[in-house]
Amino acid sequence: MKRAVEPSKRINRLLRELADRAYDEALGRELSKLEESFRAWRAGKLTAFDLTQEIHRFHQGPNRELYIHYTSRLHELVVARAVVQGLLSEPSLPEEIRVHLAPEIAREREALRQVNDSESAV
C-alpha cells in the first residue's frame, strides 16, 4: 500500500536494519530446529542420509521461504509482521518506527487474530 507521504531516508534505513534483524532471528529459530537433526545424527538416531535429507528439506523449505520474505522491499510489512510474530519487540523499536508502523502492526495483529479465530472454530 502506497502512503500519501513517502517515509524519510532515515525511516527507510531503520526499516531495512530491523528487517535484517528479524531475518536473522527467524533464520536462527529455523536453524535451531535443524540443529536437533544434527544432534540426532550424532546420537545415532539418524543416518547420514537422513541428515542430508533434513538439510535439503531445510534449504528447500524454511530457508527459501525466509529468504524470499525478508529480501523483499516491503520492509514496513516485514517489520510489522516480525513484531506480531515476536521476532522483534515493539517496545525496542525506535519511537519514530513505532509511530510509522502503528497502522501496519494493528492490521497484522487483526489478521493473526482472524486466523486464530477461524482455526479454533474448526
C-alpha positions as CSV (number, residue, x, y, z in Angstrom):
1,M,0.0,0.0,0.0
2,K,1.4,3.4,-1.0
3,R,1.4,6.1,1.6
4,A,0.5,9.7,0.8
5,V,3.9,10.8,2.1
6,E,6.9,8.6,1.5
7,P,9.0,7.8,4.6
8,S,12.2,9.6,5.1
9,K,15.6,8.1,4.2
10,R,16.2,7.6,8.0
11,I,12.9,5.7,8.4
12,N,13.7,3.6,5.3
13,R,17.2,2.8,6.7
14,L,15.9,1.8,10.1
15,L,13.2,-0.4,8.5
16,R,15.9,-2.2,6.4
17,E,18.0,-2.7,9.5
18,L,15.0,-4.0,11.5
19,A,14.1,-6.3,8.6
20,D,17.6,-7.7,8.6
21,R,17.5,-8.2,12.4
22,A,14.1,-10.0,12.1
23,Y,15.5,-12.2,9.3
24,D,18.5,-13.2,11.4
25,E,16.2,-14.1,14.3
26,A,13.8,-16.1,12.1
27,L,16.6,-17.9,10.4
28,G,18.2,-18.7,13.8
29,R,15.0,-20.2,15.0
30,E,14.8,-22.5,12.0
31,L,18.5,-23.4,12.2
32,S,17.8,-24.4,15.9
33,K,15.3,-26.9,14.6
34,L,17.9,-28.2,12.1
35,E,20.4,-28.4,14.9
36,E,18.2,-31.1,16.5
37,S,18.7,-33.2,13.5
38,F,22.4,-32.9,13.8
39,R,22.1,-34.0,17.5
40,A,20.0,-37.0,16.5
41,W,22.6,-37.9,13.9
42,R,25.5,-37.7,16.4
43,A,23.4,-39.8,18.8
44,G,23.0,-42.5,16.1
45,K,19.2,-41.8,15.8
46,L,19.5,-40.6,12.2
47,T,21.7,-41.9,9.4
48,A,23.9,-39.6,7.5
49,F,21.5,-40.0,4.6
50,D,18.6,-39.0,6.8
51,L,20.5,-35.9,8.0
52,T,21.3,-34.8,4.4
53,Q,17.5,-35.2,3.7
54,E,16.8,-32.9,6.6
55,I,19.4,-30.3,5.4
56,H,17.8,-30.5,1.9
57,R,14.3,-30.0,3.4
58,F,15.6,-27.0,5.3
59,H,17.2,-25.5,2.3
60,Q,14.2,-26.0,0.0
61,G,11.6,-25.1,2.7
62,P,12.2,-22.7,5.6
63,N,15.4,-21.2,4.3
64,R,14.0,-20.4,0.9
65,E,10.7,-19.0,2.3
66,L,12.6,-16.8,4.7
67,Y,14.9,-15.6,2.0
68,I,12.0,-14.6,-0.2
69,H,10.1,-12.9,2.6
70,Y,12.9,-11.0,4.1
71,T,14.7,-9.9,1.0
72,S,11.6,-8.2,-0.4
73,R,11.5,-4.5,-0.5
74,L,8.3,-4.5,1.6
75,H,10.2,-3.5,4.8
76,E,7.2,-2.0,6.5
77,L,5.2,-5.2,6.2
78,V,8.2,-7.4,7.1
79,V,8.9,-5.4,10.3
80,A,5.2,-5.2,11.3
81,R,4.9,-9.0,10.9
82,A,8.1,-9.6,12.8
83,V,6.7,-7.6,15.7
84,V,3.4,-9.5,15.7
85,Q,5.3,-12.8,15.4
86,G,7.5,-11.9,18.3
87,L,10.7,-11.8,16.3
88,L,11.1,-8.1,17.2
89,S,9.9,-6.5,20.4
90,E,7.7,-3.5,19.8
91,P,9.0,-1.5,22.8
92,S,12.5,-2.0,21.5
93,L,11.7,-0.2,18.2
94,P,12.7,3.4,17.8
95,E,9.8,5.7,18.6
96,E,9.6,7.0,15.1
97,I,9.3,3.5,13.7
98,R,6.6,2.5,16.2
99,V,4.6,5.6,15.2
100,H,5.2,5.0,11.5
101,L,4.2,1.3,11.7
102,A,1.3,1.5,14.1
103,P,-1.3,1.0,11.4
104,E,0.5,-1.9,9.8
105,I,1.1,-3.6,13.2
106,A,-2.6,-3.2,14.0
107,R,-3.5,-4.7,10.7
108,E,-1.2,-7.6,11.2
109,R,-2.5,-8.3,14.7
110,E,-6.0,-8.3,13.4
111,A,-5.2,-10.6,10.6
112,L,-3.5,-13.0,13.0
113,R,-6.5,-12.8,15.4
114,Q,-8.8,-13.7,12.5
115,V,-6.6,-16.7,11.5
116,N,-6.6,-17.9,15.1
117,D,-10.4,-17.5,15.4
118,S,-11.0,-19.4,12.2
119,E,-8.6,-22.2,13.3
120,S,-10.3,-22.5,16.7
121,A,-13.7,-22.7,15.0
122,V,-12.7,-25.8,13.1
